Amino acid sequence: MPSLRSWAARAARWLDILAVVVVLVAVARFVVLPRLHHEVVEAPPVTLATLDGGRYDLERRRGRIIFLDFWASWCEPCRASIPLVQHFRRTHPGIDVVSVDSGELAATVRPFATQFRMNDVALDPDMTVSHAFGVSGYPTLFAIDGSGRVVGRWIGFDPDIEREMSATAARAEPRTTAKV
């Protein structure tokens, strides 16, 4: 019959193995799998007021690659991400990059957008569009191909977001039906 000491050593070994498995599952679930998420679904209809007084209608932009960047002014990771996304927007004029403020009024958004030199800002004060896309954290960026399908999604700050956007745009280009 094994001694209490050897039983305790075996139990400790099994608990160590269990802890490693739990950590690996957590890393896979919350780090690896979200980055590999490439499920292709139809983008929900989007019509939003813009900060400059116009309207943004996703359906009218069919045929173009579109990135919708959901953010909020209170979000610290958004403050790190916005300059990267805006740089991509400025260096890729053939691609729509629309910054969608979630849950705030224009009076709050306007000085923030000016401070961060943002263009093409859409307003989602009641978060209808954010909910339609299933936004659960900020920043969240969606890539939509010319056919209106969501072909990429990134949640949280990603220092390589410009590279990710470029790669996604290159993959989505053949599916683009027309240039507007």
C-alpha positions in Angstrom: 0.0 0.0 0.0 1.4 3.4 -1.0 2.4 5.7 1.8 0.7 9.0 2.4 3.8 10.8 1.3 3.9 9.0 -2.1 0.1 9.6 -2.6 0.6 13.3 -1.9 3.4 13.5 -4.4 1.3 11.8 -7.1 -1.6 14.1 -6.3 0.7 17.1 -6.5 2.0 15.9 -9.9 -1.5 15.5 -11.3 -2.5 18.9 -10.0 0.5 20.4 -11.8 -0.5 18.7 -15.0 -4.1 19.9 -14.6 -2.9 23.4 -14.0 -0.8 23.3 -17.2 -3.7 22.0 -19.2 -6.0 24.8 -17.8 -3.4 27.4 -18.8 -3.0 26.0 -22.3 -6.8 25.9 -22.8 -7.1 29.5 -21.6 -4.3 30.7 -23.9 -5.9 28.9 -26.9 -9.4 30.1 -26.1 -8.6 33.8 -25.4 -5.4 34.5 -27.4 -4.9 32.0 -30.3 -8.4 31.2 -31.5 -9.7 34.9 -31.6 -6.8 35.8 -33.9 -7.6 32.8 -36.1 -11.3 33.7 -36.3 -12.1 34.0 -40.0 -15.7 32.9 -40.1 -17.3 34.6 -43.1 -20.7 36.1 -42.4 -22.8 38.8 -44.0 -22.3 42.2 -42.5 -25.4 43.7 -40.9 -26.9 46.8 -42.5 -25.2 50.0 -41.3 -26.5 53.5 -41.7 -25.0 56.0 -39.3 -24.7 59.8 -38.9 -21.2 61.1 -39.4 -19.4 63.7 -37.3 -19.3 66.0 -40.3 -23.1 66.0 -40.6 -23.5 63.4 -43.3 -24.6 59.8 -43.4 -22.6 56.6 -43.8 -24.4 53.7 -45.5 -22.5 50.4 -45.8 -24.7 49.1 -48.6 -23.9 52.1 -50.8 -20.2 51.3 -50.4 -20.5 47.8 -51.9 -17.6 46.8 -54.1 -15.0 48.4 -51.8 -13.0 46.8 -48.9 -14.2 48.4 -45.7 -12.8 48.5 -42.2 -15.2 49.5 -39.4 -13.2 50.5 -36.3 -15.4 50.5 -33.1 -14.0 52.6 -30.3 -14.9 55.0 -27.4 -13.1 58.1 -26.2 -12.7 56.7 -22.6 -11.0 53.5 -23.9 -7.2 53.5 -23.3 -6.4 50.7 -25.7 -8.4 52.7 -28.4 -6.1 55.7 -27.8 -3.1 53.4 -28.7 -4.9 51.8 -31.7 -6.5 54.8 -33.4 -3.2 56.4 -34.6 -2.3 53.1 -36.3 -5.7 52.7 -37.9 -5.7 56.3 -39.1 -2.2 55.9 -40.5 -3.5 52.9 -42.5 -6.5 55.0 -43.7 -4.3 57.8 -44.9 -1.9 55.4 -46.8 -4.6 53.3 -48.4 -7.0 55.7 -50.1 -8.8 53.0 -52.1 -10.0 51.3 -48.9 -12.8 52.7 -46.6 -11.7 53.0 -43.0 -14.6 54.2 -40.9 -14.1 55.0 -37.2 -17.3 54.2 -35.3 -17.7 55.9 -31.9 -19.8 53.7 -29.7 -22.1 55.1 -27.1 -21.1 58.8 -27.0 -22.6 62.0 -28.3 -21.1 64.2 -31.0 -20.1 66.8 -28.4 -17.8 64.3 -26.7 -16.5 62.8 -29.9 -15.7 66.0 -31.8 -12.7 67.2 -29.6 -11.4 63.6 -29.3 -11.5 63.2 -33.1 -9.7 66.5 -33.6 -7.0 65.6 -31.0 -6.4 62.2 -32.8 -6.7 63.7 -36.4 -9.5 61.4 -37.3 -11.5 61.5 -40.5 -14.5 59.5 -41.5 -16.0 59.3 -38.0 -19.4 57.7 -37.7 -21.6 58.0 -34.6 -23.4 55.1 -32.9 -24.7 56.9 -29.7 -27.3 54.2 -28.9 -24.9 51.4 -29.9 -27.4 49.8 -32.3 -24.7 49.0 -34.9 -22.2 48.0 -32.2 -24.7 45.4 -30.9 -25.6 44.3 -34.4 -21.9 43.5 -35.0 -21.6 41.8 -31.6 -19.0 44.3 -30.3 -18.0 43.1 -26.8 -14.8 45.1 -26.2 -12.9 48.0 -27.5 -11.3 48.6 -29.9 -12.9 46.1 -32.2 -12.1 46.3 -35.9 -14.1 44.5 -38.7 -13.0 43.9 -42.3 -15.8 43.7 -44.9 -15.1 42.6 -48.4 -16.7 44.1 -51.6 -19.5 41.5 -51.4 -20.6 42.7 -47.9 -19.1 39.8 -46.0 -17.2 40.1 -42.8 -13.8 38.6 -43.5 -11.8 39.6 -40.4 -12.3 40.8 -36.8 -9.8 42.0 -34.3 -10.6 42.7 -30.6 -8.4 44.7 -28.4 -5.2 46.6 -29.1 -2.9 45.0 -31.7 0.4 46.7 -32.4 0.5 44.9 -35.8 -3.0 46.0 -36.8 -1.7 47.9 -40.0 0.0 44.7 -41.2 -3.1 42.7 -40.4 -5.3 45.2 -42.2 -3.0 45.1 -45.3 -3.0 41.3 -45.4 -6.7 41.1 -45.0 -7.2 43.7 -47.8 -5.0 41.8 -50.1 -6.9 38.6 -49.4 -10.3 40.3 -49.9 -9.3 42.1 -53.1 -10.2 39.3 -55.5 -13.7 39.2 -53.9 -14.2 42.9 -54.5 -16.9 43.2 -57.2 -16.3 46.8 -58.3 -14.5 50.0 -57.4 -16.6 52.9 -56.4 
